[in-house]
């Protein structure tokens, strides 16, 4: 399936869950903020969200720094 991930068209096997997608881009278990089709997801929603053909996903990794 083709999705837009952080502004770039990408191919992934699908459909898949958002945790599967995070694992595929090496962000599993890391603190992230996710927007799915222009809707910001709560952390508890990430586990149950399914990514389908044509979806637009924005992922921002939260990092600490000073």
N, CA, C, O and CB atoms as a CASP TS submission, in Angstrom:
PFRMAT TS
TARGET T0000
AUTHOR 0000-0000-0000
METHOD Language model
MODEL 1
PARENT N/A
ATOM      1  N   UNK     1       0.843  -1.171   0.000  1.00  0.00           N
ATOM      2  CA  UNK     1       0.000   0.000   0.000  1.00  0.00           C
ATOM      3  C   UNK     1       0.888   1.234   0.000  1.00  0.00           C
ATOM      4  O   UNK     1       2.022   1.199   0.477  1.00  0.00           O
ATOM      5  CB  UNK     1      -0.959  -0.002   1.212  1.00  0.00           C
ATOM      6  N   UNK     2       0.366   2.306  -0.532  1.00  0.00           N
ATOM      7  CA  UNK     2       1.083   3.574  -0.571  1.00  0.00           C
ATOM      8  C   UNK     2       0.437   4.533   0.419  1.00  0.00           C
ATOM      9  O   UNK     2      -0.774   4.754   0.390  1.00  0.00           O
ATOM     10  CB  UNK     2       1.085   4.175  -2.006  1.00  0.00           C
ATOM     11  N   UNK     3       1.268   5.102   1.302  1.00  0.00           N
ATOM     12  CA  UNK     3       0.811   6.129   2.237  1.00  0.00           C
ATOM     13  C   UNK     3       1.748   7.323   2.119  1.00  0.00           C
ATOM     14  O   UNK     3       2.829   7.222   1.537  1.00  0.00           O
ATOM     15  CB  UNK     3       0.766   5.587   3.713  1.00  0.00           C
ATOM     16  N   UNK     4       1.331   8.438   2.667  1.00  0.00           N
ATOM     17  CA  UNK     4       2.214   9.595   2.773  1.00  0.00           C
ATOM     18  C   UNK     4       2.684   9.668   4.216  1.00  0.00           C
ATOM     19  O   UNK     4       1.889   9.859   5.136  1.00  0.00           O
ATOM     20  CB  UNK     4       1.492  10.927   2.333  1.00  0.00           C
ATOM     21  N   UNK     5       3.982   9.515   4.396  1.00  0.00           N
ATOM     22  CA  UNK     5       4.578   9.522   5.729  1.00  0.00           C
ATOM     23  C   UNK     5       5.513  10.716   5.835  1.00  0.00           C
ATOM     24  O   UNK     5       6.524  10.798   5.138  1.00  0.00           O
ATOM     25  CB  UNK     5       5.338   8.191   6.019  1.00  0.00           C
ATOM     26  N   UNK     6       5.155  11.641   6.720  1.00  0.00           N
ATOM     27  CA  UNK     6       5.936  12.872   6.910  1.00  0.00           C
ATOM     28  C   UNK     6       6.215  13.571   5.578  1.00  0.00           C
ATOM     29  O   UNK     6       7.328  14.025   5.315  1.00  0.00           O
ATOM     30  CB  UNK     6       7.262  12.555   7.619  1.00  0.00           C
ATOM     31  N   UNK     7       5.169  13.644   4.744  1.00  0.00           N
ATOM     32  CA  UNK     7       5.259  14.385   3.500  1.00  0.00           C
ATOM     33  C   UNK     7       5.835  13.634   2.316  1.00  0.00           C
ATOM     34  O   UNK     7       5.943  14.202   1.230  1.00  0.00           O
ATOM     35  CB  UNK     7       6.053  15.567   3.721  1.00  0.00           C
ATOM     36  N   UNK     8       6.212  12.360   2.494  1.00  0.00           N
ATOM     37  CA  UNK     8       6.819  11.574   1.426  1.00  0.00           C
ATOM     38  C   UNK     8       5.987  10.329   1.158  1.00  0.00           C
ATOM     39  O   UNK     8       5.606   9.623   2.092  1.00  0.00           O
ATOM     40  CB  UNK     8       8.267  11.188   1.785  1.00  0.00           C
ATOM     41  N   UNK     9       5.704  10.057  -0.108  1.00  0.00           N
ATOM     42  CA  UNK     9       4.998   8.827  -0.474  1.00  0.00           C
ATOM     43  C   UNK     9       5.901   7.638  -0.183  1.00  0.00           C
ATOM     44  O   UNK     9       7.058   7.607  -0.602  1.00  0.00           O
ATOM     45  CB  UNK     9       4.570   8.845  -1.976  1.00  0.00           C
ATOM     46  N   UNK    10       5.357   6.648   0.547  1.00  0.00           N
ATOM     47  CA  UNK    10       6.130   5.452   0.902  1.00  0.00           C
ATOM     48  C   UNK    10       5.280   4.215   0.677  1.00  0.00           C
ATOM     49  O   UNK    10       4.054   4.270   0.773  1.00  0.00           O
ATOM     50  CB  UNK    10       6.617   5.515   2.375  1.00  0.00           C
ATOM     51  N   UNK    11       5.932   3.102   0.378  1.00  0.00           N
ATOM     52  CA  UNK    11       5.270   1.817   0.179  1.00  0.00           C
ATOM     53  C   UNK    11       5.488   0.935   1.410  1.00  0.00           C
ATOM     54  O   UNK    11       6.607   0.807   1.907  1.00  0.00           O
ATOM     55  CB  UNK    11       5.801   1.114  -1.104  1.00  0.00           C
ATOM     56  N   UNK    12       4.407   0.334   1.889  1.00  0.00           N
ATOM     57  CA  UNK    12       4.452  -0.606   2.997  1.00  0.00           C
ATOM     58  C   UNK    12       3.499  -1.744   2.693  1.00  0.00           C
ATOM     59  O   UNK    12       2.531  -1.559   1.956  1.00  0.00           O
ATOM     60  CB  UNK    12       4.092   0.083   4.343  1.00  0.00           C
ATOM     61  N   UNK    13       3.763  -2.939   3.259  1.00  0.00           N
ATOM     62  CA  UNK    13       2.763  -3.996   3.140  1.00  0.00           C
ATOM     63  C   UNK    13       1.550  -3.592   3.966  1.00  0.00           C
ATOM     64  O   UNK    13       1.714  -3.000   5.032  1.00  0.00           O
ATOM     65  CB  UNK    13       3.331  -5.379   3.610  1.00  0.00           C
ATOM     66  N   UNK    14       0.380  -3.882   3.523  1.00  0.00           N
ATOM     67  CA  UNK    14      -0.749  -3.397   4.309  1.00  0.00           C
ATOM     68  C   UNK    14      -2.003  -4.173   4.055  1.00  0.00           C
ATOM     69  O   UNK    14      -2.025  -5.078   3.222  1.00  0.00           O
ATOM     70  CB  UNK    14      -0.995  -1.960   4.028  1.00  0.00           C
ATOM     71  N   UNK    15      -3.041  -3.830   4.760  1.00  0.00           N
ATOM     72  CA  UNK    15      -3.070  -2.817   5.815  1.00  0.00           C
ATOM     73  C   UNK    15      -2.277  -3.264   7.040  1.00  0.00           C
ATOM     74  O   UNK    15      -2.006  -4.450   7.228  1.00  0.00           O
ATOM     75  CB  UNK    15      -4.514  -2.507   6.212  1.00  0.00           C
ATOM     76  N   UNK    16      -1.919  -2.302   7.854  1.00  0.00           N
ATOM     77  CA  UNK    16      -1.144  -2.589   9.070  1.00  0.00           C
ATOM     78  C   UNK    16      -1.624  -1.661  10.181  1.00  0.00           C
ATOM     79  O   UNK    16      -2.303  -0.665   9.932  1.00  0.00           O
ATOM     80  CB  UNK    16       0.400  -2.411   8.822  1.00  0.00           C
ATOM     81  N   UNK    17      -1.259  -2.009  11.407  1.00  0.00           N
ATOM     82  CA  UNK    17      -1.589  -1.138  12.525  1.00  0.00           C
ATOM     83  C   UNK    17      -0.516  -0.056  12.633  1.00  0.00           C
ATOM     84  O   UNK    17       0.576  -0.183  12.080  1.00  0.00           O
ATOM     85  CB  UNK    17      -1.705  -1.948  13.855  1.00  0.00           C
ATOM     86  N   UNK    18      -0.846   0.985  13.338  1.00  0.00           N
ATOM     87  CA  UNK    18       0.129   2.051  13.544  1.00  0.00           C
ATOM     88  C   UNK    18       1.360   1.547  14.306  1.00  0.00           C
ATOM     89  O   UNK    18       2.473   1.946  13.962  1.00  0.00           O
ATOM     90  CB  UNK    18      -0.517   3.214  14.300  1.00  0.00           C
ATOM     91  N   UNK    19       1.214   0.681  15.332  1.00  0.00           N
ATOM     92  CA  UNK    19       2.419   0.130  15.949  1.00  0.00           C
ATOM     93  C   UNK    19       3.301  -0.648  14.960  1.00  0.00           C
ATOM     94  O   UNK    19       4.526  -0.620  15.078  1.00  0.00           O
ATOM     95  CB  UNK    19       2.028  -0.774  17.098  1.00  0.00           C
ATOM     96  N   UNK    20       2.691  -1.343  13.988  1.00  0.00           N
ATOM     97  CA  UNK    20       3.473  -2.029  12.953  1.00  0.00           C
ATOM     98  C   UNK    20       4.257  -1.018  12.121  1.00  0.00           C
ATOM     99  O   UNK    20       5.425  -1.240  11.799  1.00  0.00           O
ATOM    100  CB  UNK    20       2.551  -2.872  12.040  1.00  0.00           C
ATOM    101  N   UNK    21       3.609   0.088  11.779  1.00  0.00           N
ATOM    102  CA  UNK    21       4.278   1.127  11.007  1.00  0.00           C
ATOM    103  C   UNK    21       5.424   1.746  11.798  1.00  0.00           C
ATOM    104  O   UNK    21       6.506   1.969  11.257  1.00  0.00           O
ATOM    105  CB  UNK    21       3.281   2.206  10.594  1.00  0.00           C
ATOM    106  N   UNK    22       5.190   2.020  13.070  1.00  0.00           N
ATOM    107  CA  UNK    22       6.261   2.575  13.912  1.00  0.00           C
ATOM    108  C   UNK    22       7.450   1.625  13.973  1.00  0.00           C
ATOM    109  O   UNK    22       8.599   2.065  13.941  1.00  0.00           O
ATOM    110  CB  UNK    22       5.741   2.859  15.335  1.00  0.00           C
ATOM    111  N   UNK    23       7.184   0.329  14.061  1.00  0.00           N
ATOM    112  CA  UNK    23       8.267  -0.656  14.067  1.00  0.00           C
ATOM    113  C   UNK    23       9.013  -0.649  12.731  1.00  0.00           C
ATOM    114  O   UNK    23      10.238  -0.772  12.701  1.00  0.00           O
ATOM    115  CB  UNK    23       7.712  -2.066  14.359  1.00  0.00           C
ATOM    116  N   UNK    24       8.278  -0.504  11.630  1.00  0.00           N
ATOM    117  CA  UNK    24       8.888  -0.512  10.305  1.00  0.00           C
ATOM    118  C   UNK    24       9.815   0.682  10.077  1.00  0.00           C
ATOM    119  O   UNK    24      10.742   0.606   9.271  1.00  0.00           O
ATOM    120  CB  UNK    24       7.811  -0.529   9.246  1.00  0.00           C
ATOM    121  N   UNK    25       9.565   1.777  10.781  1.00  0.00           N
ATOM    122  CA  UNK    25      10.422   2.972  10.631  1.00  0.00           C
ATOM    123  C   UNK    25      11.312   3.175  11.861  1.00  0.00           C
ATOM    124  O   UNK    25      11.791   4.280  12.113  1.00  0.00           O
ATOM    125  CB  UNK    25       9.552   4.233  10.400  1.00  0.00           C
ATOM    126  N   UNK    26      11.527   2.105  12.618  1.00  0.00           N
ATOM    127  CA  UNK    26      12.429   2.096  13.777  1.00  0.00           C
ATOM    128  C   UNK    26      12.050   3.082  14.878  1.00  0.00           C
ATOM    129  O   UNK    26      12.922   3.665  15.523  1.00  0.00           O
ATOM    130  CB  UNK    26      13.819   2.393  13.323  1.00  0.00           C
ATOM    131  N   UNK    27      10.745   3.265  15.090  1.00  0.00           N
ATOM    132  CA  UNK    27      10.283   4.146  16.165  1.00  0.00           C
ATOM    133  C   UNK    27       9.463   3.403  17.223  1.00  0.00           C
ATOM    134  O   UNK    27       8.868   4.036  18.095  1.00  0.00           O
ATOM    135  CB  UNK    27       9.456   5.275  15.583  1.00  0.00           C
ATOM    136  N   UNK    28       9.424   2.083  17.158  1.00  0.00           N
ATOM    137  CA  UNK    28       8.663   1.307  18.143  1.00  0.00           C
ATOM    138  C   UNK    28       9.227   1.556  19.534  1.00  0.00           C
ATOM    139  O   UNK    28      10.439   1.496  19.746  1.00  0.00           O
ATOM    140  CB  UNK    28       8.696  -0.208  17.806  1.00  0.00           C
ATOM    141  N   UNK    29       8.340   1.833  20.474  1.00  0.00           N
ATOM    142  CA  UNK    29       8.743   2.039  21.857  1.00  0.00           C
ATOM    143  C   UNK    29       9.334   3.401  22.158  1.00  0.00           C
ATOM    144  O   UNK    29       9.698   3.677  23.301  1.00  0.00           O
ATOM    145  CB  UNK    29       9.715   1.014  22.232  1.00  0.00           C
ATOM    146  N   UNK    30       9.435   4.253  21.158  1.00  0.00           N
ATOM    147  CA  UNK    30       9.987   5.590  21.373  1.00  0.00           C
ATOM    148  C   UNK    30       8.839   6.578  21.541  1.00  0.00           C
ATOM    149  O   UNK    30       7.759   6.371  20.989  1.00  0.00           O
ATOM    150  CB  UNK    30      10.914   6.013  20.192  1.00  0.00           C
ATOM    151  N   UNK    31       9.064   7.648  22.296  1.00  0.00           N
ATOM    152  CA  UNK    31       7.992   8.636  22.479  1.00  0.00           C
ATOM    153  C   UNK    31       7.743   9.412  21.186  1.00  0.00           C
ATOM    154  O   UNK    31       8.637  10.068  20.651  1.00  0.00           O
ATOM    155  CB  UNK    31       8.344   9.610  23.623  1.00  0.00           C
ATOM    156  N   UNK    32       6.510   9.319  20.705  1.00  0.00           N
ATOM    157  CA  UNK    32       6.148   9.987  19.461  1.00  0.00           C
ATOM    158  C   UNK    32       4.785  10.652  19.591  1.00  0.00           C
ATOM    159  O   UNK    32       3.971  10.295  20.442  1.00  0.00           O
ATOM    160  CB  UNK    32       6.147   8.990  18.293  1.00  0.00           C
ATOM    161  N   UNK    33       4.564  11.626  18.723  1.00  0.00           N
ATOM    162  CA  UNK    33       3.252  12.220  18.525  1.00  0.00           C
ATOM    163  C   UNK    33       2.862  11.858  17.104  1.00  0.00           C
ATOM    164  O   UNK    33       3.661  12.003  16.179  1.00  0.00           O
ATOM    165  CB  UNK    33       3.252  13.795  18.769  1.00  0.00           C
ATOM    166  N   UNK    34       1.618  11.381  16.927  1.00  0.00           N
ATOM    167  CA  UNK    34       1.191  10.915  15.607  1.00  0.00           C
ATOM    168  C   UNK    34      -0.081  11.637  15.180  1.00  0.00           C
ATOM    169  O   UNK    34      -1.021  11.808  15.956  1.00  0.00           O
ATOM    170  CB  UNK    34       0.964   9.388  15.615  1.00  0.00           C
ATOM    171  N   UNK    35      -0.073  12.054  13.917  1.00  0.00           N
ATOM    172  CA  UNK    35      -1.261  12.613  13.294  1.00  0.00           C
ATOM    173  C   UNK    35      -1.661  11.658  12.168  1.00  0.00           C
ATOM    174  O   UNK    35      -0.844  11.318  11.312  1.00  0.00           O
ATOM    175  CB  UNK    35      -1.006  14.082  12.758  1.00  0.00           C
ATOM    176  N   UNK    36      -2.912  11.236  12.178  1.00  0.00           N
ATOM    177  CA  UNK    36      -3.442  10.292  11.187  1.00  0.00           C
ATOM    178  C   UNK    36      -4.552  10.984  10.414  1.00  0.00           C
ATOM    179  O   UNK    36      -5.602  11.300  10.974  1.00  0.00           O
ATOM    180  CB  UNK    36      -3.968   8.978  11.867  1.00  0.00           C
ATOM    181  N   UNK    37      -4.321  11.221   9.125  1.00  0.00           N
ATOM    182  CA  UNK    37      -5.291  11.916   8.278  1.00  0.00           C
ATOM    183  C   UNK    37      -5.764  13.229   8.912  1.00  0.00           C
ATOM    184  O   UNK    37      -6.962  13.502   8.994  1.00  0.00           O
ATOM    185  CB  UNK    37      -6.491  11.009   8.005  1.00  0.00           C
ATOM    186  N   UNK    38      -4.798  14.026   9.354  1.00  0.00           N
ATOM    187  CA  UNK    38      -4.998  15.358   9.922  1.00  0.00           C
ATOM    188  C   UNK    38      -5.695  15.356  11.281  1.00  0.00           C
ATOM    189  O   UNK    38      -6.229  16.382  11.701  1.00  0.00           O
ATOM    190  CB  UNK    38      -5.790  16.188   8.970  1.00  0.00           C
ATOM    191  N   UNK    39      -5.695  14.218  11.969  1.00  0.00           N
ATOM    192  CA  UNK    39      -6.251  14.141  13.315  1.00  0.00           C
ATOM    193  C   UNK    39      -5.154  13.680  14.266  1.00  0.00           C
ATOM    194  O   UNK    39      -4.595  12.597  14.095  1.00  0.00           O
ATOM    195  CB  UNK    39      -7.478  13.178  13.367  1.00  0.00           C
ATOM    196  N   UNK    40      -4.844  14.501  15.266  1.00  0.00           N
ATOM    197  CA  UNK    40      -3.847  14.114  16.266  1.00  0.00           C
ATOM    198  C   UNK    40      -4.404  12.982  17.108  1.00  0.00           C
ATOM    199  O   UNK    40      -5.551  13.034  17.552  1.00  0.00           O
ATOM    200  CB  UNK    40      -3.447  15.319  17.163  1.00  0.00           C
ATOM    201  N   UNK    41      -3.592  11.963  17.326  1.00  0.00           N
ATOM    202  CA  UNK    41      -4.027  10.799  18.090  1.00  0.00           C
ATOM    203  C   UNK    41      -3.559  10.887  19.533  1.00  0.00           C
ATOM    204  O   UNK    41      -2.448  11.335  19.816  1.00  0.00           O
ATOM    205  CB  UNK    41      -3.510   9.516  17.449  1.00  0.00           C
ATOM    206  N   UNK    42      -4.417  10.454  20.432  1.00  0.00           N
ATOM    207  CA  UNK    42      -4.019  10.284  21.820  1.00  0.00           C
ATOM    208  C   UNK    42      -3.127   9.057  21.905  1.00  0.00           C
ATOM    209  O   UNK    42      -3.254   8.152  21.081  1.00  0.00           O
ATOM    210  CB  UNK    42      -5.259  10.151  22.758  1.00  0.00           C
ATOM    211  N   UNK    43      -2.227   9.002  22.883  1.00  0.00           N
ATOM    212  CA  UNK    43      -1.351   7.832  22.985  1.00  0.00           C
ATOM    213  C   UNK    43      -2.117   6.504  23.008  1.00  0.00           C
ATOM    214  O   UNK    43      -1.659   5.521  22.424  1.00  0.00           O
ATOM    215  CB  UNK    43      -0.502   7.942  24.229  1.00  0.00           C
ATOM    216  N   UNK    44      -3.262   6.462  23.668  1.00  0.00           N
ATOM    217  CA  UNK    44      -4.011   5.203  23.736  1.00  0.00           C
ATOM    218  C   UNK    44      -4.641   4.825  22.394  1.00  0.00           C
ATOM    219  O   UNK    44      -4.961   3.658  22.169  1.00  0.00           O
ATOM    220  CB  UNK    44      -5.096   5.302  24.800  1.00  0.00           C
ATOM    221  N   UNK    45      -4.821   5.799  21.505  1.00  0.00           N
ATOM    222  CA  UNK    45      -5.404   5.528  20.189  1.00  0.00           C
ATOM    223  C   UNK    45      -4.394   4.933  19.211  1.00  0.00           C
ATOM    224  O   UNK    45      -4.779   4.273  18.246  1.00  0.00           O
ATOM    225  CB  UNK    45      -5.979   6.804  19.609  1.00  0.00           C
ATOM    226  N   UNK    46      -3.123   5.161  19.452  1.00  0.00           N
ATOM    227  CA  UNK    46      -2.082   4.679  18.549  1.00  0.00           C
ATOM    228  C   UNK    46      -2.132   3.156  18.437  1.00  0.00           C
ATOM    229  O   UNK    46      -1.982   2.616  17.341  1.00  0.00           O
ATOM    230  CB  UNK    46      -0.694   5.134  19.033  1.00  0.00           C
ATOM    231  N   UNK    47      -2.339   2.463  19.543  1.00  0.00           N
ATOM    232  CA  UNK    47      -2.318   0.992  19.552  1.00  0.00           C
ATOM    233  C   UNK    47      -3.413   0.369  18.708  1.00  0.00           C
ATOM    234  O   UNK    47      -3.253  -0.756  18.235  1.00  0.00           O
ATOM    235  CB  UNK    47      -2.440   0.489  20.961  1.00  0.00           C
ATOM    236  N   UNK    48      -4.519   1.065  18.505  1.00  0.00           N
ATOM    237  CA  UNK    48      -5.663   0.465  17.804  1.00  0.00           C
ATOM    238  C   UNK    48      -5.918   1.056  16.426  1.00  0.00           C
ATOM    239  O   UNK    48      -6.863   0.651  15.750  1.00  0.00           O
ATOM    240  CB  UNK    48      -6.899   0.620  18.632  1.00  0.00           C
ATOM    241  N   UNK    49      -5.098   1.998  15.999  1.00  0.00           N
ATOM    242  CA  UNK    49      -5.321   2.646  14.706  1.00  0.00           C
ATOM    243  C   UNK    49      -4.763   1.792  13.579  1.00  0.00           C
ATOM    244  O   UNK    49      -3.626   1.325  13.643  1.00  0.00           O
ATOM    245  CB  UNK    49      -4.680   4.042  14.681  1.00  0.00           C
ATOM    246  N   UNK    50      -5.578   1.592  12.544  1.00  0.00           N
ATOM    247  CA  UNK    50      -5.169   0.844  11.363  1.00  0.00           C
ATOM    248  C   UNK    50      -4.794   1.841  10.262  1.00  0.00           C
ATOM    249  O   UNK    50      -5.503   2.817  10.015  1.00  0.00           O
ATOM    250  CB  UNK    50      -6.304  -0.124  10.886  1.00  0.00           C
ATOM    251  N   UNK    51      -3.671   1.569   9.615  1.00  0.00           N
ATOM    252  CA  UNK    51      -3.196   2.388   8.502  1.00  0.00           C
ATOM    253  C   UNK    51      -3.629   1.706   7.208  1.00  0.00           C
ATOM    254  O   UNK    51      -3.380   0.517   7.012  1.00  0.00           O
ATOM    255  CB  UNK    51      -1.632   2.583   8.551  1.00  0.00           C
ATOM    256  N   UNK    52      -4.279   2.465   6.328  1.00  0.00           N
ATOM    257  CA  UNK    52      -4.786   1.924   5.070  1.00  0.00           C
ATOM    258  C   UNK    52      -4.214   2.680   3.879  1.00  0.00           C
ATOM    259  O   UNK    52      -3.603   3.737   4.031  1.00  0.00           O
ATOM    260  CB  UNK    52      -6.314   1.979   5.043  1.00  0.00           C
ATOM    261  N   UNK    53      -4.421   2.127   2.709  1.00  0.00           N
ATOM    262  CA  UNK    53      -3.999   2.742   1.444  1.00  0.00           C
ATOM    263  C   UNK    53      -4.426   4.211   1.396  1.00  0.00           C
ATOM    264  O   UNK    53      -5.581   4.545   1.663  1.00  0.00           O
ATOM    265  CB  UNK    53      -4.596   1.970   0.237  1.00  0.00           C
ATOM    266  N   UNK    54      -3.477   5.076   1.051  1.00  0.00           N
ATOM    267  CA  UNK    54      -3.776   6.486   0.866  1.00  0.00           C
ATOM    268  C   UNK    54      -3.758   7.338   2.124  1.00  0.00           C
ATOM    269  O   UNK    54      -3.915   8.556   2.043  1.00  0.00           O
ATOM    270  CB  UNK    54      -5.081   6.610   0.242  1.00  0.00           C
ATOM    271  N   UNK    55      -3.571   6.719   3.291  1.00  0.00           N
ATOM    272  CA  UNK    55      -3.547   7.507   4.527  1.00  0.00           C
ATOM    273  C   UNK    55      -2.367   8.473   4.540  1.00  0.00           C
ATOM    274  O   UNK    55      -1.346   8.256   3.888  1.00  0.00           O
ATOM    275  CB  UNK    55      -3.482   6.582   5.750  1.00  0.00           C
ATOM    276  N   UNK    56      -2.544   9.540   5.303  1.00  0.00           N
ATOM    277  CA  UNK    56      -1.486  10.539   5.495  1.00  0.00           C
ATOM    278  C   UNK    56      -1.110  10.496   6.975  1.00  0.00           C
ATOM    279  O   UNK    56      -1.938  10.761   7.846  1.00  0.00           O
ATOM    280  CB  UNK    56      -1.955  12.000   5.049  1.00  0.00           C
ATOM    281  N   UNK    57       0.139  10.160   7.240  1.00  0.00           N
ATOM    282  CA  UNK    57       0.640   9.996   8.599  1.00  0.00           C
ATOM    283  C   UNK    57       1.785  10.972   8.831  1.00  0.00           C
ATOM    284  O   UNK    57       2.706  11.065   8.020  1.00  0.00           O
ATOM    285  CB  UNK    57       1.101   8.537   8.850  1.00  0.00           C
ATOM    286  N   UNK    58       1.722  11.693   9.936  1.00  0.00           N
ATOM    287  CA  UNK    58       2.822  12.546  10.373  1.00  0.00           C
ATOM    288  C   UNK    58       3.277  12.001  11.722  1.00  0.00           C
ATOM    289  O   UNK    58       2.466  11.811  12.628  1.00  0.00           O
ATOM    290  CB  UNK    58       2.391  14.073  10.467  1.00  0.00           C
ATOM    291  N   UNK    59       4.575  11.753  11.849  1.00  0.00           N
ATOM    292  CA  UNK    59       5.146  11.239  13.094  1.00  0.00           C
ATOM    293  C   UNK    59       6.246  12.186  13.533  1.00  0.00           C
ATOM    294  O   UNK    59       7.153  12.500  12.762  1.00  0.00           O
ATOM    295  CB  UNK    59       5.695   9.783  12.919  1.00  0.00           C
ATOM    296  N   UNK    60       6.163  12.641  14.779  1.00  0.00           N
ATOM    297  CA  UNK    60       7.208  13.483  15.356  1.00  0.00           C
ATOM    298  C   UNK    60       7.733  12.767  16.582  1.00  0.00           C
ATOM    299  O   UNK    60       6.971  12.432  17.489  1.00  0.00           O
ATOM    300  CB  UNK    60       6.676  14.920  15.714  1.00  0.00           C
ATOM    301  N   UNK    61       9.040  12.533  16.610  1.00  0.00           N
ATOM    302  CA  UNK    61       9.664  11.886  17.756  1.00  0.00           C
ATOM    303  C   UNK    61       9.958  12.943  18.812  1.00  0.00           C
ATOM    304  O   UNK    61      10.514  14.000  18.514  1.00  0.00           O
ATOM    305  CB  UNK    61      10.964  11.136  17.340  1.00  0.00           C
ATOM    306  N   UNK    62       9.582  12.646  20.039  1.00  0.00           N
ATOM    307  CA  UNK    62       9.815  13.570  21.159  1.00  0.00           C
ATOM    308  C   UNK    62      11.205  13.276  21.716  1.00  0.00           C
ATOM    309  O   UNK    62      11.520  12.138  22.066  1.00  0.00           O
ATOM    310  CB  UNK    62       8.704  13.422  22.282  1.00  0.00           C
ATOM    311  N   UNK    63      12.031  14.318  21.792  1.00  0.00           N
ATOM    312  CA  UNK    63      13.372  14.154  22.349  1.00  0.00           C
ATOM    313  C   UNK    63      13.604  15.203  23.427  1.00  0.00           C
ATOM    314  O   UNK    63      13.107  16.326  23.356  1.00  0.00           O
ATOM    315  CB  UNK    63      14.451  14.260  21.241  1.00  0.00           C
ATOM    316  N   UNK    64      14.364  14.801  24.409  1.00  0.00           N
ATOM    317  CA  UNK    64      14.715  15.728  25.495  1.00  0.00           C
ATOM    318  C   UNK    64      16.020  16.426  25.138  1.00  0.00           C
ATOM    319  O   UNK    64      16.873  15.869  24.448  1.00  0.00           O
ATOM    320  CB  UNK    64      14.843  14.978  26.868  1.00  0.00           C
ATOM    321  N   UNK    65      16.152  17.627  25.609  1.00  0.00           N
ATOM    322  CA  UNK    65      17.381  18.350  25.324  1.00  0.00           C
ATOM    323  C   UNK    65      17.396  19.668  26.068  1.00  0.00           C
ATOM    324  O   UNK    65      16.406  20.076  26.676  1.00  0.00           O
ATOM    325  CB  UNK    65      17.539  18.583  23.823  1.00  0.00           C
ATOM    326  N   UNK    66      18.513  20.306  26.005  1.00  0.00           N
ATOM    327  CA  UNK    66      18.597  21.541  26.744  1.00  0.00           C
ATOM    328  C   UNK    66      19.196  22.658  25.993  1.00  0.00           C
ATOM    329  O   UNK    66      19.319  23.762  26.524  1.00  0.00           O
ATOM    330  CB  UNK    66      19.342  21.344  27.945  1.00  0.00           C
TER
END
